[in-house]
Amino acid sequence: MNKRVIGIPAACAAAVLVLTSCGSSGDGGSGDGNVTLKLVAADYGDKETNSSKAYWDGVATAFSAANPAIRIDVQVVNWNDIDKQVKTMIQSGNVPDVLQTGGYADKVADDLLYKAEDVLSTGTRANLIDTFADAGKVGGVQYGIPFVSSARAFFYNKGVFQQAGIAQPPATWDEVRKDAELIKAKVPGVTPYALPLGPEEAQGESMMWELGNGGGHTDRSGKYSINSQANIDTFGWLKANLVDTGLTYANPATTDRKTAFADFAAGKAAMLNGHPSLIQMAKDGKVDYGVAPIPGKAGPLKSTLGVADWTMAFKKNGHREQIKKFLDFVYAKDNTLRFDETYNLMPVTQDTLREMTASGRHKDLEPFFALLPQASFYPLGDTTWDAVSAELKKSIGSAVAGDPAKVLGDLQKKSQDAVANK
C-alpha cells in the first residue's frame, strides 16, 4: 500500500480509486489461486440513485483490476433487513467473508471472526483513530474494524421557526414542547417534532432522549438499565408532552428515521435529532436548517450519542490473506474519503480526518467534530448487544403508546436473559 506507483493499469485508472494500491500485487498471484470474496454491506443511501452499491461496485472493480485472482461478490442490503439476512446466511452456512454493518460483538461470541490484526496490515491498523479501534475490542482484543463514525445533533428548520415566531433553538425539553405547540398553531401541515421510534434505529433515538434525563441503555458499571426510573420518566414525558398532544407522529413506533429525515428535507418536519447525512438532504431540499446540541431535560446534552459502524472478517471460508489485501485496499485514504464525503459521515482513519479538516470543504461537519470526543456509545463490546439492540428496535417505540414501565420492564428482562445465556 505504501509502494510508490510508477505505472497505473488502465482499468484501475478508469475506476479513479486508490491509485497507490494499483500496481501493487498486480498479478494477483503469490499463490492465492482464484478466489471470490463475498462482501455484504449496509446501504447508506436514502434512494436508489445514491445507493452504496455503486460505491462498493467501484471498489470491487478497482481492487480486482489490481488483484485479478481475487473477485469481489458485492451484496448491499438496506439497514432494516441486514441483521436478519446476515443471521440467515450464518445459519445456512452461506457466511460472507467480509461484512460491513452496525455491530460485531455477537459474532465474536460465536467465534466467527478473525482478529483485526490477522486481516489488517500494521500500517492500516496504525492509521485507525485510537478511540474507535478501542471500541472494536472484546476482552481487550480487536475484532470490530471501524468503518465510519457519526455523532448526533439537533436539527431545526429556520424558516418554520421564523413563521412561528421562535428566535432560537430549544435547549430543554420544556422548550421543545413550547416550540412545538407554537409550530402546530402557526404553521399547519408541518410535523412540529419528528420522533422516529420505528425499527430502523429506535435504539438510537431512544438513547438520545434517555441521555437527556441522565439515563441510558446501561448504567455506569456497564449493566443494562433499560427500565431505570430515569428512562421510564423519559418515555412518560414523551408520551404526555409530544405524542398524546399531537406534536409528533401519530405512531412513532412505526415511523422510521428514513421517514423523519425525508420529511425534514421536504420541509414537512420542523425539528428532529439527526446525523451529518441529513445536512446534504436538507440542502437538496432547499431547507434553511440550523444545527444545535440536543436538548435535555434541564439543558443541552453534554454527551451526545456517538455511533460507529463496523467491518468484520469471517473465518469460515479461510480466505485470510485475500481478505487482508482487500481490507487494506478498502481502508486506503482515497476510498474512505470518497465514502465519507458521499454520505457526509465522519472518518475513522487519521489520514482521512486530516484531509477532511484541512480541505475547507467540510465546515458543515464542524459541530459534529466538536461533539464526538464527548460522545456516549452503545455497549458495543458486550456480546449480547446485537440481540438486545434488536429487541429495542422491535418494541421500545411502543413505550410512548402504552405503559412505559411495562414496555421497558419487558425489555430489561430480555436483556438480562441475554446476559444469562451468553
C-alpha positions as MATLAB code, in Angstrom:
seq = 'MNKRVIGIPAACAAAVLVLTSCGSSGDGGSGDGNVTLKLVAADYGDKETNSSKAYWDGVATAFSAANPAIRIDVQVVNWNDIDKQVKTMIQSGNVPDVLQTGGYADKVADDLLYKAEDVLSTGTRANLIDTFADAGKVGGVQYGIPFVSSARAFFYNKGVFQQAGIAQPPATWDEVRKDAELIKAKVPGVTPYALPLGPEEAQGESMMWELGNGGGHTDRSGKYSINSQANIDTFGWLKANLVDTGLTYANPATTDRKTAFADFAAGKAAMLNGHPSLIQMAKDGKVDYGVAPIPGKAGPLKSTLGVADWTMAFKKNGHREQIKKFLDFVYAKDNTLRFDETYNLMPVTQDTLREMTASGRHKDLEPFFALLPQASFYPLGDTTWDAVSAELKKSIGSAVAGDPAKVLGDLQKKSQDAVANK';
ca = [
       0.000    0.000    0.000;
       2.934    2.324    0.596;
       4.705    1.493   -2.641;
       5.317    4.391   -4.957;
       3.389    3.843   -8.180;
       5.450    4.016  -11.360;
       2.749    2.946  -13.789;
      -1.013    2.637  -13.338;
      -3.022   -0.128  -15.026;
      -5.629    1.360  -17.344;
      -8.550   -0.466  -15.739;
      -7.547    0.822  -12.346;
      -7.107    4.380  -13.546;
     -10.597    4.281  -15.007;
     -12.014    3.391  -11.624;
     -10.492    6.518  -10.025;
      -9.965    4.644   -6.772;
      -6.848    4.357   -4.641;
      -4.179    4.591   -7.285;
      -1.469    3.755   -4.747;
      -2.973    0.283   -4.397;
      -2.996   -0.292   -8.135;
       0.231   -1.776   -9.389;
       0.985   -3.493   -6.061;
       0.372   -7.264   -6.247;
      -0.868   -6.542   -9.724;
      -0.510  -10.141  -10.829;
      -2.876  -11.260   -8.069;
      -0.729  -14.343   -7.676;
       1.503  -15.068   -4.709;
      -0.102  -18.494   -4.587;
      -3.543  -17.100   -3.851;
      -5.379  -19.030   -6.537;
      -8.654  -17.776   -7.938;
     -10.874  -16.729   -5.045;
     -14.220  -14.962   -4.783;
     -14.743  -12.967   -1.585;
     -18.350  -12.413   -0.572;
     -18.896   -8.861    0.710;
     -22.170   -7.946    2.426;
     -22.581   -4.244    3.227;
     -25.254   -1.920    4.574;
     -26.848    0.668    2.307;
     -26.262    4.262    3.433;
     -28.259    5.780    0.598;
     -31.761    7.148    1.050;
     -32.801    6.386   -2.544;
     -31.743    4.155   -5.416;
     -29.657    6.850   -7.086;
     -27.261    7.143   -4.131;
     -27.223    3.516   -3.003;
     -23.946    2.309   -1.505;
     -23.876   -0.430   -4.134;
     -22.378    1.991   -6.641;
     -19.526    2.727   -4.230;
     -18.796   -0.925   -3.435;
     -19.044   -1.968   -7.083;
     -16.420    0.663   -7.876;
     -14.134   -0.519   -5.091;
     -14.565   -4.138   -6.175;
     -13.790   -3.342   -9.808;
     -10.658   -1.377   -8.950;
      -9.446   -3.994   -6.480;
      -9.894   -6.869   -8.910;
      -8.085   -4.885  -11.609;
      -5.103   -4.744   -9.262;
      -5.615   -8.302   -7.999;
      -7.021  -10.348  -10.907;
      -7.065  -13.603   -8.942;
      -9.488  -12.164   -6.367;
     -13.052  -11.321   -7.325;
     -15.447   -9.483   -5.002;
     -19.098  -10.533   -4.936;
     -20.940   -7.423   -3.677;
     -24.293   -7.597   -1.889;
     -25.728   -4.375   -0.415;
     -28.695   -4.657    1.963;
     -30.881   -1.945    3.483;
     -30.491   -1.243    7.189;
     -33.910   -2.640    8.084;
     -33.059   -6.096    6.738;
     -29.306   -6.552    7.007;
     -29.164   -8.045   10.517;
     -31.886  -10.572    9.708;
     -30.358  -11.520    6.361;
     -26.875  -11.975    7.825;
     -28.282  -14.153   10.602;
     -29.953  -16.340    7.963;
     -26.710  -16.519    5.969;
     -24.777  -17.686    9.017;
     -27.394  -20.263    9.977;
     -27.448  -21.681    6.437;
     -23.652  -21.804    6.160;
     -23.553  -19.144    3.439;
     -21.217  -16.973    5.515;
     -19.767  -13.799    3.980;
     -16.023  -13.217    4.008;
     -16.418   -9.515    4.837;
     -19.398   -7.848    6.474;
     -19.953   -4.110    6.925;
     -22.812   -3.300    9.282;
     -23.690   -1.866   12.679;
     -22.425   -4.454   15.191;
     -19.858   -7.184   15.618;
     -19.822   -8.485   19.199;
     -22.369  -11.284   18.782;
     -20.195  -12.755   16.024;
     -17.236  -12.690   18.422;
     -19.294  -14.604   20.974;
     -19.879  -17.314   18.362;
     -16.157  -17.390   17.445;
     -16.854  -16.479   13.829;
     -14.409  -13.624   13.266;
     -10.747  -13.102   12.563;
      -8.911  -10.778   14.918;
      -8.267   -7.383   13.324;
      -4.528   -7.971   13.477;
      -4.981  -11.060   11.273;
      -6.706   -9.211    8.428;
      -5.187   -5.709    8.522;
      -1.617   -4.707    7.824;
       0.338   -2.922   10.544;
       0.065    0.333    8.604;
      -3.701    0.117    8.233;
      -4.186   -0.681   11.926;
      -1.914    2.206   12.948;
      -3.985    4.565   10.786;
      -7.229    3.855   12.683;
      -8.220    6.541   15.197;
      -7.462    5.035   18.612;
     -10.829    5.618   20.268;
     -12.637    3.786   17.505;
     -10.135    0.949   17.347;
     -10.561    0.526   21.102;
     -14.350    0.459   20.702;
     -13.883   -2.542   18.419;
     -12.411   -4.700   21.195;
     -13.939   -7.576   23.101;
     -11.947   -8.719   26.110;
      -9.077   -6.456   25.097;
      -8.780   -7.932   21.578;
      -9.907   -6.000   18.499;
     -12.332   -7.783   16.185;
     -14.510   -4.903   15.010;
     -12.862   -2.648   12.430;
     -14.465    0.831   12.466;
     -15.817    1.892    9.081;
     -17.492    5.274    9.599;
     -18.350    7.382   12.624;
     -21.026    9.882   13.437;
     -22.416   11.980   16.232;
     -25.978   13.137   16.707;
     -27.169   16.735   16.925;
     -30.432   18.674   16.867;
     -31.699   19.961   13.501;
     -34.345   22.646   13.110;
     -35.996   24.409   10.195;
     -35.142   28.100   10.477;
     -37.941   29.140    8.126;
     -40.588   27.315   10.147;
     -39.177   28.721   13.365;
     -39.405   32.220   11.917;
     -43.021   31.695   10.859;
     -43.836   30.503   14.370;
     -42.076   33.466   15.971;
     -39.322   31.356   17.575;
     -35.994   33.165   17.837;
     -33.608   30.354   18.771;
     -33.461   26.560   19.005;
     -34.710   24.909   22.199;
     -32.215   23.881   24.884;
     -34.570   21.954   27.186;
     -37.454   19.514   26.824;
     -39.942   22.119   28.006;
     -38.708   24.476   25.303;
     -39.103   21.696   22.718;
     -42.717   21.274   23.818;
     -43.448   25.013   23.808;
     -41.849   25.491   20.394;
     -43.761   22.501   19.041;
     -47.030   23.992   20.306;
     -46.272   27.280   18.552;
     -45.438   25.477   15.303;
     -48.618   23.414   15.444;
     -50.687   26.563   15.960;
     -48.973   28.828   13.420;
     -47.534   26.541   10.701;
     -50.217   23.986    9.774;
     -49.180   20.958    7.746;
     -45.778   20.654    9.426;
     -44.965   17.956   12.000;
     -43.566   20.011   14.893;
     -41.193   17.313   16.182;
     -40.249   14.213   14.177;
     -39.897   11.323   16.647;
     -38.845    8.127   14.810;
     -39.027    5.150   17.158;
     -39.617    2.593   14.420;
     -37.389   -0.448   13.903;
     -34.782    1.253   11.718;
     -32.944    2.976   14.569;
     -35.140    3.018   17.671;
     -32.161    2.094   19.825;
     -30.506    5.394   18.822;
     -33.435    7.792   19.097;
     -34.405    6.324   22.466;
     -30.861    6.609   23.813;
     -30.619   10.289   22.859;
     -33.739   11.026   24.894;
     -32.566    8.829   27.778;
     -29.228   10.663   27.922;
     -31.170   13.901   28.288;
     -32.520   12.670   31.628;
     -29.314   11.126   32.969;
     -30.296    7.650   31.766;
     -29.201    5.302   29.018;
     -29.364    1.696   27.954;
     -26.670    0.783   30.500;
     -25.539    2.135   33.858;
     -22.034    3.281   34.752;
     -20.926   -0.265   35.505;
     -21.965   -1.372   32.014;
     -25.001   -3.381   33.110;
     -28.263   -2.974   31.232;
     -30.568   -0.476   32.912;
     -33.317   -0.178   30.323;
     -36.087    0.129   32.918;
     -34.324    2.609   35.183;
     -36.591    5.235   36.711;
     -34.858    7.893   34.629;
     -35.729    6.030   31.411;
     -39.315    5.362   32.497;
     -39.712    9.060   33.260;
     -38.241    9.946   29.861;
     -40.767    7.883   27.929;
     -43.550    9.109   30.185;
     -42.597   12.674   29.278;
     -42.528   11.901   25.564;
     -45.932   10.237   25.724;
     -47.594   13.032   27.708;
     -45.933   16.014   26.050;
     -45.354   15.101   22.401;
     -47.347   12.011   21.445;
     -50.669   12.433   23.284;
     -50.726   16.145   22.404;
     -50.300   15.537   18.672;
     -46.977   17.335   18.416;
     -45.252   14.451   16.643;
     -46.227   11.474   14.502;
     -49.420    9.653   15.430;
     -47.489    6.408   15.878;
     -43.756    6.909   16.453;
     -43.278    3.152   16.968;
     -43.929    2.529   13.262;
     -42.121    5.617   11.971;
     -38.547    5.072   10.821;
     -35.650    7.518   10.753;
     -35.731    7.422    6.951;
     -39.257    8.873    7.009;
     -38.341   11.560    9.547;
     -35.282   12.620    7.553;
     -37.267   12.747    4.316;
     -39.952   14.852    5.994;
     -37.368   17.313    7.315;
     -35.672   17.545    3.911;
     -39.062   18.253    2.323;
     -39.904   20.993    4.830;
     -42.622   18.832    6.408;
     -40.985   18.461    9.851;
     -39.635   21.295   11.960;
     -37.342   19.581   14.499;
     -35.578   16.268   14.960;
     -32.358   14.598   16.062;
     -30.110   13.837   13.119;
     -26.688   12.861   11.915;
     -24.460   14.512    9.290;
     -26.031   12.846    6.250;
     -29.145   14.925    6.914;
     -27.161   18.049    6.013;
     -26.969   17.200    2.314;
     -30.590   16.027    2.278;
     -31.661   19.376    3.743;
     -29.562   21.260    1.198;
     -31.015   19.227   -1.659;
     -34.481   20.063   -0.360;
     -33.552   23.750   -0.097;
     -34.342   23.760    3.627;
     -32.754   26.589    5.616;
     -31.653   24.479    8.563;
     -29.758   25.016   11.797;
     -27.760   22.591   13.955;
     -27.532   22.781   17.755;
     -26.781   20.487   20.695;
     -29.604   18.071   21.518;
     -31.961   19.479   24.186;
     -32.060   17.615   27.504;
     -34.473   17.818   30.378;
     -32.529   20.582   32.122;
     -30.273   21.810   29.306;
     -28.347   20.731   26.217;
     -26.744   17.294   26.293;
     -23.129   17.381   27.426;
     -22.635   13.904   25.988;
     -24.422   13.159   22.734;
     -24.820    9.796   21.033;
     -21.784    8.720   19.066;
     -22.027    5.900   16.566;
     -19.514    3.804   14.704;
     -20.371    1.246   12.067;
     -18.107   -1.719   11.573;
     -16.356   -4.025    9.184;
     -15.535   -7.583   10.217;
     -13.947  -10.632    8.586;
     -15.279  -14.179    8.939;
     -13.025  -17.206    9.383;
     -15.255  -19.888    7.867;
     -14.066  -19.715    4.258;
     -10.396  -19.478    5.195;
      -9.568  -16.525    2.934;
      -7.456  -14.599    5.426;
      -4.726  -13.421    3.039;
      -7.189  -12.352    0.340;
      -9.340  -10.552    2.912;
      -6.251   -8.742    4.199;
      -5.401   -7.495    0.710;
      -8.972   -6.353    0.181;
      -9.350   -4.571    3.539;
      -6.031   -2.767    3.157;
      -7.363   -1.541   -0.187;
     -10.735   -0.530    1.280;
      -9.083    1.474    4.085;
      -6.727    3.438    1.826;
      -7.421    7.165    2.080;
      -8.953    7.747   -1.349;
     -11.591    5.088   -0.717;
     -12.501    6.073    2.828;
     -12.564    9.754    1.856;
     -14.852    9.042   -1.080;
     -17.354    7.169    1.075;
     -17.292    9.730    3.909;
     -17.779   12.626    1.523;
     -20.545   10.856   -0.399;
     -22.648   10.428    2.749;
     -21.259   13.329    4.793;
     -20.075   10.998    7.538;
     -17.070   11.338    9.786;
     -13.900    9.321    9.323;
     -12.308    6.635   11.464;
      -8.831    6.877    9.954;
      -6.242    9.505   10.770;
      -5.244   10.411    7.214;
      -8.860   10.907    6.139;
      -9.599   13.013    9.216;
      -6.617   15.238    8.412;
      -7.791   15.607    4.830;
     -11.357   16.465    5.810;
     -10.384   19.010    8.456;
      -7.746   20.703    6.280;
      -9.594   20.821    2.976;
     -12.089   23.539    3.933;
     -14.850   21.535    2.268;
     -16.488   20.351    5.494;
     -17.442   23.419    7.510;
     -20.895   21.907    7.979;
     -19.362   18.994    9.907;
     -17.551   21.155   12.446;
     -20.381   20.994   15.027;
     -20.237   17.213   14.819;
     -16.461   17.025   15.044;
     -16.752   19.113   18.220;
     -19.365   16.774   19.747;
     -17.673   13.457   19.027;
     -14.938   13.491   21.730;
     -17.608   13.689   24.451;
     -19.931   11.182   22.821;
     -21.559    8.215   24.536;
     -21.572    4.923   22.664;
     -23.677    1.812   22.647;
     -22.186   -1.084   24.679;
     -20.539   -2.366   21.507;
     -18.094   -4.725   23.188;
     -20.860   -6.567   25.022;
     -21.511   -9.766   23.104;
     -25.219   -9.519   23.934;
     -25.636   -6.032   22.468;
     -26.738   -7.059   18.982;
     -29.503   -9.239   20.436;
     -30.574   -6.554   22.914;
     -30.412   -3.860   20.227;
     -32.674   -5.971   18.006;
     -35.247   -6.157   20.817;
     -35.025   -2.397   21.371;
     -35.597   -1.749   17.668;
     -38.592   -4.047   17.695;
     -40.547   -2.717   20.670;
     -39.133    0.250   22.598;
     -41.227    2.631   20.478;
     -44.389    1.169   21.985;
     -43.372    2.757   25.311;
     -44.825    6.060   24.091;
     -48.144    4.429   23.222;
     -48.749    2.249   26.266;
     -47.261    1.840   29.735;
     -43.576    2.864   29.669;
     -42.754    0.919   32.843;
     -44.166   -2.313   31.419;
     -42.541   -1.972   27.995;
     -39.142   -1.089   29.454;
     -39.505   -3.777   32.120;
     -40.094   -6.417   29.455;
     -37.040   -5.213   27.549;
     -34.950   -5.242   30.719;
     -35.928   -8.865   31.345;
     -34.950   -9.811   27.792;
     -31.587   -8.076   28.225;
     -30.962   -9.941   31.477;
     -31.919  -13.213   29.818;
     -29.464  -12.480   27.028;
     -26.699  -11.863   29.572;
     -27.565  -15.048   31.484;
     -27.484  -17.152   28.297;
     -24.325  -15.805   26.724;
];
